[in-house]
């Protein structure tokens, strides 16, 4: 396959996804890859060529670049991103830097993430909100272990649109064969990650070739899109993949006549009259009113901060979730997840951590299952996970937990693990898919734990089987539908 064919075919999924229309919302993207691959320089060039650098910034940049100009006499574009003194002194990126720029067709929010391995946690933070990843590769070095780590983390964070930016192509005399080799190698990695939307672009961030302006004069063999053209075609991740979700942050009681449940809508939409379920209790109610700080609304969508008023008195607390009754998240006592270890001690098997997701915080036991080998892209059995490791784990909760799969909803499918001894965030994680068990019956030492609706639990506890052994059972509540599944299991 020629380089021209490679670029055209790989760009096609992005073009089809755009459906000939421009998304009015800003596209959030990250630049990632190994250290010294040119991430900060690339974003600096984007800002410079799209005229996002104001006159005073340009003057400061030229002043700070004194003695650092390159052979072209251009300022050091990386200084537009590296704001920390340590970053400027060492010539590296440490923290995540967010910048805004726009073209005639679209606006963008770009995060410059660090390439050093010890700052992997910062890269994961930038990827958690991005719609697209620009993965930089030095044309001379090819794919490195940190390149693979960043690509893997980006895919785990739900990013499905990738731009493979083969940077510093000018330092290889615009070697077409070398570019094609890197593209082929990355596609094999992407296949193992389930990523198919890839646009490969040979570029020189320093010279600005194929960034905002095309580089055909230097690379006549490449006829694909520039980076900006590709970004303009990309799609914004939808927040409507699941039904209505409202993690309750606060119960509002300004007076005896008003009770509202406050939070930010994490998915879907809601309007007065809709039926909702409160989880994990499984209580059902209808939406009576939607209130914001200054008016009563007739609808609310993802991202809106609202106060929800229900048509009846129900037991709702901070950390509960109000969801659409016909599209509910998963409720269970055990889930499978993938995590990125962020602290030197890594993940210790069997240790109990705090798990925080939205406004809910719960005790959880974490059991590592496997770790990803970044060189072979294979999963291997693991009993513990060291710092920066990407692993699969089994989560076991003391009380019912509520999640969506991360693929369906980033807000309700993501979590962090907190060390109870130090209060450090020791891992970031994503719920893989369905819960790991039914959540209805489980054995704990010599006790039987049931998850049932309250009325059904009372009926069961009054039967002859349980009448004389009430102290040996712990009763939990769940939705009626899941209780029906439980009874079928008992049959």
C-alpha positions as CSV (number, residue, x, y, z in Angstrom):
1,X,0.0,0.0,0.0
2,X,1.4,3.4,-0.9
3,X,1.7,6.2,1.7
4,X,-1.0,8.1,-0.1
5,X,-3.4,5.2,0.1
6,X,-2.5,4.7,3.8
7,X,-3.4,8.3,4.7
8,X,-6.6,8.4,2.6
9,X,-8.0,5.1,3.9
10,X,-7.1,5.7,7.5
11,X,-8.7,9.2,7.4
12,X,-12.0,7.9,6.0
13,X,-13.6,6.8,9.3
14,X,-13.2,10.3,10.6
15,X,-14.7,11.8,7.5
16,X,-17.7,9.5,7.5
17,X,-18.3,10.2,11.2
18,X,-18.5,13.9,10.6
19,X,-21.5,13.3,8.3
20,X,-20.8,16.4,6.4
21,X,-21.7,18.7,9.3
22,X,-19.6,20.6,11.8
23,X,-20.0,20.0,15.5
24,X,-20.5,23.3,17.3
25,X,-19.0,22.0,20.5
26,X,-15.3,22.3,21.1
27,X,-13.3,19.2,20.3
28,X,-11.1,18.1,23.2
29,X,-7.8,16.5,22.2
30,X,-4.6,15.5,23.8
31,X,-1.1,15.2,22.5
32,X,0.8,12.3,23.9
33,X,3.8,10.1,23.2
34,X,7.3,9.6,24.5
35,X,9.6,12.3,25.8
36,X,11.2,14.6,23.2
37,X,8.9,13.6,20.4
38,X,7.8,17.3,20.0
39,X,4.4,17.5,21.7
40,X,4.8,21.0,23.1
41,X,6.4,22.2,19.9
42,X,3.5,20.8,17.9
43,X,0.8,22.6,20.0
44,X,2.9,25.8,20.0
45,X,3.0,25.6,16.2
46,X,-0.8,25.0,16.1
47,X,-1.4,28.1,18.3
48,X,1.1,30.2,16.2
49,X,-0.3,29.3,12.8
50,X,-4.0,29.6,13.8
51,X,-3.2,33.1,15.2
52,X,-4.2,32.1,18.7
53,X,-1.1,33.8,20.1
54,X,-1.8,37.4,21.1
55,X,0.6,40.2,20.5
56,X,1.8,40.4,24.1
57,X,2.3,36.6,24.2
58,X,4.3,36.7,21.0
59,X,6.5,39.5,22.3
60,X,7.1,37.5,25.5
61,X,7.8,34.4,23.5
62,X,10.4,36.1,21.4
63,X,12.0,37.6,24.5
64,X,12.1,34.2,26.4
65,X,13.4,32.5,23.3
66,X,16.5,34.7,23.3
67,X,19.4,32.4,22.5
68,X,17.1,29.5,21.9
69,X,16.1,30.1,18.3
70,X,16.5,27.3,15.9
71,X,18.2,27.3,12.5
72,X,15.1,28.8,11.0
73,X,15.2,31.8,13.3
74,X,11.9,30.8,14.9
75,X,11.1,31.2,18.6
76,X,10.9,28.2,20.9
77,X,7.2,27.2,20.5
78,X,7.3,24.8,23.4
79,X,7.5,27.9,25.8
80,X,3.9,28.6,24.9
81,X,3.0,25.4,26.8
82,X,5.7,24.9,29.4
83,X,4.5,27.3,32.1
84,X,6.3,25.8,35.1
85,X,9.8,27.1,35.9
86,X,11.1,23.5,36.2
87,X,9.6,22.8,32.7
88,X,11.5,25.7,31.1
89,X,14.7,24.9,32.9
90,X,14.7,21.2,32.0
91,X,13.0,21.5,28.6
92,X,10.3,18.9,29.6
93,X,6.6,18.9,30.3
94,X,5.5,18.0,33.8
95,X,2.0,19.2,34.3
96,X,-0.9,19.1,31.9
97,X,-1.3,22.4,30.0
98,X,-4.6,23.2,28.4
99,X,-4.8,25.7,25.5
100,X,-7.7,27.0,23.3
101,X,-7.6,27.7,19.6
102,X,-10.0,27.8,16.7
103,X,-10.2,27.8,13.0
104,X,-13.0,29.2,10.7
105,X,-14.8,25.9,11.1
106,X,-14.3,24.8,14.6
107,X,-12.9,25.5,18.1
108,X,-10.6,23.2,20.1
109,X,-9.3,22.5,23.6
110,X,-5.9,20.9,23.5
111,X,-4.1,19.3,26.4
112,X,-0.3,18.9,26.3
113,X,0.5,15.9,28.4
114,X,4.0,14.9,29.8
115,X,6.0,12.2,28.1
116,X,8.2,11.1,31.0
117,X,7.2,7.8,32.6
118,X,7.1,9.3,36.2
119,X,4.3,11.7,35.1
120,X,2.1,9.0,33.5
121,X,-0.7,10.0,36.0
122,X,-0.8,13.4,34.5
123,X,-1.2,12.0,31.0
124,X,-4.0,9.8,32.2
125,X,-5.7,12.9,33.6
126,X,-5.6,14.7,30.3
127,X,-6.9,11.6,28.4
128,X,-9.9,11.2,30.7
129,X,-11.8,14.1,29.1
130,X,-10.4,13.9,25.5
131,X,-12.3,13.0,22.3
132,X,-9.2,12.5,20.2
133,X,-5.6,11.7,20.8
134,X,-2.7,13.0,18.7
135,X,0.1,10.4,19.3
136,X,3.5,11.7,18.4
137,X,6.3,9.5,17.2
138,X,9.8,10.6,16.4
139,X,10.4,9.5,12.7
140,X,13.9,8.5,13.6
141,X,13.1,6.4,16.7
142,X,9.7,4.8,15.8
143,X,7.4,3.4,18.5
144,X,8.9,3.3,22.0
145,X,7.6,1.7,25.2
146,X,6.2,5.0,26.4
147,X,4.5,5.5,23.1
148,X,2.8,2.2,23.5
149,X,1.9,3.0,27.1
150,X,0.2,6.3,26.2
151,X,-1.7,4.7,23.3
152,X,-2.9,2.0,25.6
153,X,-4.0,4.4,28.3
154,X,-5.8,6.6,25.8
155,X,-7.7,3.6,24.5
156,X,-8.6,2.5,28.0
157,X,-9.9,6.0,28.6
158,X,-12.4,5.5,25.8
159,X,-10.6,7.5,23.1
160,X,-11.4,5.9,19.7
161,X,-10.0,8.6,17.3
162,X,-6.3,8.7,16.9
163,X,-4.0,10.8,14.8
164,X,-0.6,9.2,14.4
165,X,1.7,12.2,14.0
166,X,5.1,11.0,12.7
167,X,7.0,14.1,13.7
168,X,10.5,15.3,12.8
169,X,10.1,13.7,9.3
170,X,12.5,16.4,8.0
171,X,15.3,14.9,10.0
172,X,15.0,11.6,8.0
173,X,15.0,13.5,4.7
174,X,11.3,12.9,4.4
175,X,11.8,9.1,4.2
176,X,8.6,7.7,2.9
177,X,9.5,4.0,3.6
178,X,10.3,4.9,7.2
179,X,6.9,6.6,7.6
180,X,5.1,3.6,6.2
181,X,6.9,1.2,8.5
182,X,5.9,3.2,11.6
183,X,2.3,3.3,10.3
184,X,2.2,-0.4,9.8
185,X,3.7,-1.1,13.3
186,X,1.2,1.3,15.0
187,X,-1.8,-0.3,13.2
188,X,-0.8,-3.7,14.7
189,X,-0.8,-2.1,18.1
190,X,-4.1,-0.3,17.5
191,X,-5.7,-3.6,16.4
192,X,-4.9,-5.1,19.7
193,X,-6.4,-2.1,21.5
194,X,-9.6,-2.2,19.4
195,X,-8.8,1.2,17.8
196,X,-9.8,1.5,14.1
197,X,-10.1,5.3,13.5
198,X,-6.6,6.2,12.7
199,X,-5.2,9.0,10.5
200,X,-1.4,8.9,9.9
201,X,0.3,12.2,9.0
202,X,4.0,12.8,8.3
203,X,4.9,16.2,9.7
204,X,7.5,18.6,10.9
205,X,6.1,20.5,13.9
206,X,9.1,22.8,13.9
207,X,8.7,23.8,10.3
208,X,4.9,23.6,10.3
209,X,4.7,21.1,7.5
210,X,1.3,19.2,7.5
211,X,0.2,20.9,10.8
212,X,-1.9,23.9,9.7
213,X,-0.4,24.3,6.2
214,X,0.4,21.3,3.9
215,X,3.9,20.1,3.3
216,X,3.5,18.9,-0.3
217,X,6.5,20.9,-1.5
218,X,8.7,18.7,0.8
219,X,6.6,15.6,0.7
220,X,4.9,15.3,-2.7
221,X,4.3,11.6,-2.0
222,X,1.8,12.5,0.8
223,X,-1.6,13.8,-0.4
224,X,-3.6,13.2,2.8
225,X,-5.1,15.8,5.2
226,X,-3.2,18.2,7.4
227,X,-3.5,17.9,11.2
228,X,-6.0,20.8,11.4
229,X,-8.1,19.3,8.5
230,X,-8.3,16.0,10.4
231,X,-9.3,17.7,13.7
232,X,-12.1,19.6,11.9
233,X,-13.6,16.3,10.7
234,X,-13.4,14.6,14.1
235,X,-16.5,13.9,16.3
236,X,-17.2,14.9,19.9
237,X,-18.0,12.0,22.2
238,X,-21.7,11.8,22.8
239,X,-23.0,12.0,26.4
240,X,-26.3,10.4,25.3
241,X,-25.1,6.8,25.1
242,X,-27.1,5.8,28.1
243,X,-30.3,7.0,29.8
244,X,-30.6,9.7,32.4
245,X,-28.0,9.8,35.2
246,X,-27.9,12.1,38.2
247,X,-25.4,11.4,40.9
248,X,-26.8,13.1,43.9
249,X,-24.4,15.5,45.5
250,X,-26.7,17.2,48.0
251,X,-30.2,17.0,49.4
252,X,-31.7,20.5,49.4
253,X,-34.3,21.3,52.2
254,X,-34.7,25.2,52.4
255,X,-38.1,24.7,54.0
256,X,-40.6,22.0,55.0
257,X,-42.5,22.3,51.7
258,X,-39.5,21.7,49.4
259,X,-37.1,18.7,49.0
260,X,-34.8,18.6,46.0
261,X,-31.9,16.5,44.9
262,X,-29.0,18.4,43.5
263,X,-26.2,17.3,41.1
264,X,-24.9,17.6,37.6
265,X,-26.5,15.5,35.0
266,X,-24.0,12.8,34.0
267,X,-25.8,11.4,31.0
268,X,-29.0,11.4,29.0
269,X,-31.9,13.8,29.5
270,X,-34.9,14.2,31.7
271,X,-38.1,16.2,31.8
272,X,-41.1,16.5,34.2
273,X,-43.2,13.4,34.2
274,X,-40.4,11.0,33.5
275,X,-40.2,7.9,35.7
276,X,-36.9,7.4,37.5
277,X,-35.4,4.9,39.9
278,X,-33.2,5.7,42.9
279,X,-30.2,3.4,43.1
280,X,-29.1,1.3,44.9
281,X,-32.4,1.1,46.8
282,X,-34.5,0.5,43.7
283,X,-37.2,3.0,44.8
284,X,-39.3,4.3,41.9
285,X,-40.7,7.9,41.5
286,X,-41.7,10.4,38.9
287,X,-40.0,13.8,38.2
288,X,-42.2,16.6,39.4
289,X,-40.0,19.6,38.7
290,X,-36.5,20.6,37.4
291,X,-35.1,23.7,39.1
292,X,-31.9,25.7,38.5
293,X,-30.5,28.6,40.3
294,X,-32.8,31.1,38.5
295,X,-35.7,29.3,36.9
296,X,-37.8,26.2,36.5
297,X,-36.7,24.1,33.5
298,X,-38.8,21.9,31.2
299,X,-35.9,19.6,30.5
300,X,-32.3,19.0,31.5
301,X,-29.4,17.3,29.6
302,X,-25.9,16.1,30.3
303,X,-23.8,18.8,31.9
304,X,-26.6,20.7,33.4
305,X,-26.4,21.5,37.2
306,X,-30.0,21.0,38.5
307,X,-32.2,20.4,41.5
308,X,-34.6,17.5,40.8
309,X,-38.0,17.5,42.7
310,X,-39.8,14.1,42.8
311,X,-43.6,13.5,43.1
312,X,-43.3,11.6,46.4
313,X,-41.2,11.4,49.6
314,X,-38.4,8.9,49.0
315,X,-35.2,8.1,50.8
316,X,-32.4,9.7,48.8
317,X,-28.9,10.5,50.1
318,X,-25.7,12.0,48.8
319,X,-23.9,9.3,46.7
320,X,-27.2,7.7,45.4
321,X,-27.9,7.9,41.7
322,X,-31.2,8.8,40.1
323,X,-31.6,7.1,36.7
324,X,-34.1,6.6,34.0
325,X,-36.2,3.6,34.8
326,X,-36.0,2.0,31.3
327,X,-32.2,2.4,31.0
328,X,-30.6,1.6,34.4
329,X,-26.9,1.3,35.3
330,X,-25.5,-1.8,36.8
331,X,-25.9,-2.5,40.5
332,X,-23.8,-5.2,42.2
333,X,-21.3,-6.2,44.9
334,X,-18.5,-7.1,42.5
335,X,-17.2,-5.6,39.3
336,X,-14.3,-6.2,36.9
337,X,-12.3,-3.1,35.9
338,X,-9.1,-1.9,34.3
339,X,-6.8,0.4,36.2
340,X,-3.6,2.4,35.9
341,X,-1.4,2.3,39.1
342,X,-0.2,5.8,39.9
343,X,1.8,5.5,43.1
344,X,5.2,3.9,43.9
345,X,3.6,1.3,46.1
346,X,1.4,0.1,43.3
347,X,-1.7,-2.0,44.0
348,X,-1.4,-4.4,46.9
349,X,-3.6,-7.5,46.5
350,X,-6.5,-7.8,49.0
351,X,-5.9,-4.4,50.5
352,X,-9.0,-2.4,51.2
353,X,-9.1,1.0,49.6
354,X,-11.6,3.9,49.3
355,X,-13.2,3.9,45.8
356,X,-14.6,7.3,44.7
357,X,-16.9,7.6,41.8
358,X,-18.8,10.9,41.4
359,X,-20.2,11.8,44.8
360,X,-20.1,8.3,46.1
361,X,-17.3,6.9,48.2
362,X,-17.2,3.2,49.2
363,X,-14.9,0.6,50.7
364,X,-13.6,-1.8,48.2
365,X,-11.2,-4.8,48.1
366,X,-9.0,-4.9,45.0
367,X,-7.6,-8.2,43.6
368,X,-5.2,-7.9,40.6
369,X,-5.9,-10.4,37.9
370,X,-3.5,-9.6,35.0
371,X,-1.0,-7.0,33.8
372,X,-0.5,-5.7,30.2
373,X,3.0,-6.3,28.7
374,X,3.5,-3.1,26.7
375,X,6.1,-4.7,24.5
376,X,4.1,-7.7,23.4
377,X,0.6,-6.2,24.0
378,X,-0.3,-9.4,25.9
379,X,-2.0,-9.8,29.2
380,X,-0.1,-11.9,31.8
381,X,-1.2,-13.1,35.2
382,X,-0.3,-10.7,38.0
383,X,-0.8,-10.8,41.8
384,X,0.2,-7.2,42.2
385,X,0.5,-4.1,40.0
386,X,3.6,-1.8,40.3
387,X,3.6,1.9,39.6
388,X,2.5,2.9,36.0
389,X,1.3,-0.7,35.4
390,X,-1.9,-1.2,33.4
391,X,-3.9,-4.1,34.8
392,X,-7.2,-5.9,35.1
393,X,-8.6,-6.2,38.6
394,X,-11.6,-7.6,40.5
395,X,-13.4,-5.2,42.8
396,X,-15.4,-6.4,45.7
397,X,-17.6,-4.0,47.7
398,X,-19.1,-4.1,51.2
399,X,-22.3,-2.4,49.9
400,X,-24.0,-2.3,46.5
401,X,-22.2,-0.2,44.0
402,X,-23.7,1.5,40.9
403,X,-21.8,1.8,37.6
404,X,-22.1,2.0,33.9
405,X,-19.6,0.5,31.6
406,X,-16.9,3.1,30.9
407,X,-17.5,2.7,27.1
408,X,-21.1,3.9,27.6
409,X,-20.5,6.7,30.1
410,X,-17.2,8.2,31.3
411,X,-18.7,9.9,34.3
412,X,-20.5,6.9,35.8
413,X,-18.0,4.3,34.6
414,X,-14.8,5.9,36.0
415,X,-13.4,5.9,39.5
416,X,-10.3,6.6,41.5
417,X,-8.8,4.5,44.3
418,X,-7.6,6.2,47.5
419,X,-5.2,4.8,50.1
420,X,-7.0,5.1,53.4
421,X,-3.7,5.4,55.3
422,X,-2.2,8.3,53.3
423,X,-5.3,9.7,51.4
424,X,-3.2,9.5,48.2
425,X,-4.9,8.7,44.9
426,X,-3.2,5.4,44.0
427,X,-5.0,4.4,40.8
428,X,-7.5,5.6,38.2
429,X,-9.9,3.0,36.8
430,X,-12.6,2.2,34.4
431,X,-15.4,-0.4,34.7
432,X,-14.8,-2.9,32.0
433,X,-18.3,-4.2,31.1
434,X,-21.0,-5.9,33.1
435,X,-20.8,-6.5,36.8
436,X,-18.9,-9.6,37.9
437,X,-21.7,-11.2,39.7
438,X,-25.5,-11.1,40.0
439,X,-25.2,-9.4,43.4
440,X,-28.2,-11.3,44.8
441,X,-26.6,-13.9,47.0
442,X,-23.1,-14.2,48.3
443,X,-21.3,-16.0,51.1
444,X,-19.3,-14.1,53.7
445,X,-17.7,-16.4,56.2
446,X,-20.7,-18.2,57.7
447,X,-23.3,-15.5,56.8
448,X,-25.6,-15.4,53.8
449,X,-26.0,-11.9,52.3
450,X,-29.2,-11.2,50.3
451,X,-29.8,-8.2,48.0
452,X,-33.6,-7.8,47.7
453,X,-36.3,-5.1,47.6
454,X,-37.3,-4.2,51.2
455,X,-40.8,-5.7,51.0
456,X,-39.6,-8.9,49.4
457,X,-36.9,-9.2,52.0
458,X,-39.4,-8.8,54.8
459,X,-41.5,-11.6,53.3
460,X,-38.6,-13.9,53.0
461,X,-37.4,-13.2,56.5
462,X,-40.8,-14.1,57.9
463,X,-40.8,-17.6,56.3
464,X,-40.0,-20.6,58.4
465,X,-36.6,-21.0,56.8
466,X,-35.4,-17.6,58.2
467,X,-37.7,-17.1,61.2
468,X,-35.3,-18.6,63.7
469,X,-32.1,-17.4,62.0
470,X,-32.6,-13.7,61.3
471,X,-29.3,-12.9,63.0
472,X,-27.4,-15.0,60.5
473,X,-28.6,-13.0,57.4
474,X,-27.9,-9.5,56.3
475,X,-30.6,-7.9,54.1
476,X,-29.9,-5.4,51.3
477,X,-32.3,-3.8,48.8
478,X,-32.1,-3.9,45.1
479,X,-34.5,-3.2,42.2
480,X,-37.6,-5.4,41.5
481,X,-36.2,-6.6,38.2
482,X,-33.1,-7.8,39.8
483,X,-35.1,-9.4,42.6
484,X,-37.0,-11.4,40.0
485,X,-33.8,-12.6,38.5
486,X,-32.7,-13.6,42.0
487,X,-35.9,-15.6,42.6
488,X,-35.4,-17.5,39.3
489,X,-32.0,-18.4,40.5
490,X,-33.5,-19.8,43.7
491,X,-35.9,-21.9,41.7
